[in-house]
Amino acid sequence: MKLANRLSAIKPSPTLSLSAKAKALVAQGVDVVSFAAGEPDFDTPDFIKQAAIDALKQGFTKYTPTSGIQELREAICAKFERENHLKFAPDQVLVTVGAKQAIYNTFQALLNEGDEVVIIAPYWVSYPDMVQLAGGKPVFVETREEDGFAPDPEAIRRALSPRTKALILNSPSNPSGAVFSRAALEGIAQAVRGHDCLVLSDDIYEKLLYQGEFLNIGNVAPDLLPRLVVINGMSKAFSMTGWRMGYVAGPKWLTSGMQMIQDQSTSNAASFAQKAAVAALKGPPDIFVPMVEEYRARRDMVVDALNSMEGVRCRSPEGAFYVLPNVSGLFGRSYKGTPVTGSIQMSEILLNDFRIAAVPGAPFGAEGHIRLSFATSREQLRKGLERLREFTASVR
Ligand SMILES: Cc1ncc(COP(=O)(O)O)c(C=O)c1O
């Protein structure tokens, strides 16, 4: 018996597999410092947990509508209007099992065999695989570190074709932490005008912003609203990764199709987690402040340390909790007599010899880089950075 052909198009998530490998080493008693986690190290705020406990105690434990409870869909619409100045009706919103399912279902509902999705590199590892699982073809637009990883509108124009069904944006970005400026978003909007494709905006890191104000492309280009799909969720902003609570808003024809996919797969996201999400979205607007300040301090510490290492160069990210240092200065040199050849091999050396879990840039479309998450304590960060310094100093 063999697995289905569709599996041959995709690869295991390198972040999940590296995290699992690091966790297995820790379980064996090995002192690994993990820079791999894509999740906040803060706990879910108590008032959110309490809302779930109350829901459980009140017996709110049954199936809900697949699209989510009305109360939550209304709270999501109110959030969009209050915080993002975007207007959606509750019947344009679908509550999903994490933002991941929202993106997956978008492609499942949208793509036919060979349809194209434009993805800006560096990109979140799961986008190309999700496109391929739906029979689609990812088309990549390269960006440059010196441009803050913002795409050249001309390059987007070249990537668009009659088969393009969507362009996906992710700002703040995983893995670069880059935030697209108003001018960059205007350039992107200009490039997609006149082209019949959707614009998917994955805003999952919107609250983790170290300067300026969060902008969705719909804010700078209201004419794109009829084809805008916004993806978001509770994981990163509210430290709720394990709750699996995401949502999407977009044109009703699309969200209805997505709901059909969800009807026949997972049905609704967990009932009591939906009640917790209502509490989170209606909660105090300033709960993010201490978390963002802590991340900012860690970011500065990590960027300074990286820039003082031989062969390493790191731009300071404007958002999210990742840095994407350029380590290509170490390539071609030798470690213990073996040439350092690329980010995947470097990550293996770092884990095996220096007990650091750092994700290689290659699967994010960022060869020449590694991705380090600073969603871990300052003490762990210091220890890991010292080990990384030992590695860079031992490369000749
Ligand atoms: C860019 C991006 N989008 C979406 C997700 C999915 O988040 P979740 O499914 O936990 O809501 C992640 C998680 O790492 C991410 O980095």
Ligand as a Chemical Component Dictionary entry (heavy atoms), coordinates in Angstrom:
data_LIG
# 
_chem_comp.id                   LIG 
_chem_comp.type                 NON-POLYMER 
_chem_comp.pdbx_formal_charge   0 
_chem_comp.three_letter_code    LIG 
# 
loop_
_chem_comp_atom.comp_id 
_chem_comp_atom.atom_id 
_chem_comp_atom.alt_atom_id 
_chem_comp_atom.type_symbol 
_chem_comp_atom.charge 
_chem_comp_atom.model_Cartn_x 
_chem_comp_atom.model_Cartn_y 
_chem_comp_atom.model_Cartn_z 
_chem_comp_atom.pdbx_ordinal 
LIG C1 C1 C 0 2.726  33.640 9.201  1  
LIG C2 C2 C 0 1.891  32.682 9.961  2  
LIG N1 N1 N 0 0.600  32.523 9.598  3  
LIG C3 C3 C 0 -0.197 31.663 10.251 4  
LIG C4 C4 C 0 0.268  30.914 11.308 5  
LIG C5 C5 C 0 -0.680 29.927 11.960 6  
LIG O1 O1 O 0 -1.041 30.258 13.237 7  
LIG P1 P1 P 0 -2.165 29.438 14.032 8  
LIG O2 O2 O 0 -2.612 28.312 13.182 9  
LIG O3 O3 O 0 -1.542 29.014 15.308 10 
LIG O4 O4 O 0 -3.287 30.429 14.258 11 
LIG C6 C6 C 0 1.596  31.035 11.719 12 
LIG C7 C7 C 0 2.137  30.205 12.809 13 
LIG O5 O5 O 0 3.320  30.053 13.013 14 
LIG C8 C8 C 0 2.426  31.953 11.037 15 
LIG O6 O6 O 0 3.711  32.138 11.397 16 
# 
loop_
_chem_comp_bond.comp_id 
_chem_comp_bond.atom_id_1 
_chem_comp_bond.atom_id_2 
_chem_comp_bond.value_order 
_chem_comp_bond.pdbx_ordinal 
LIG C1 C2 SING 1  
LIG C2 N1 SING 2  
LIG C2 C8 DOUB 3  
LIG N1 C3 DOUB 4  
LIG C3 C4 SING 5  
LIG C4 C5 SING 6  
LIG C4 C6 DOUB 7  
LIG C5 O1 SING 8  
LIG O1 P1 SING 9  
LIG P1 O2 DOUB 10 
LIG P1 O3 SING 11 
LIG P1 O4 SING 12 
LIG C6 C7 SING 13 
LIG C6 C8 SING 14 
LIG C7 O5 DOUB 15 
LIG C8 O6 SING 16 
# 
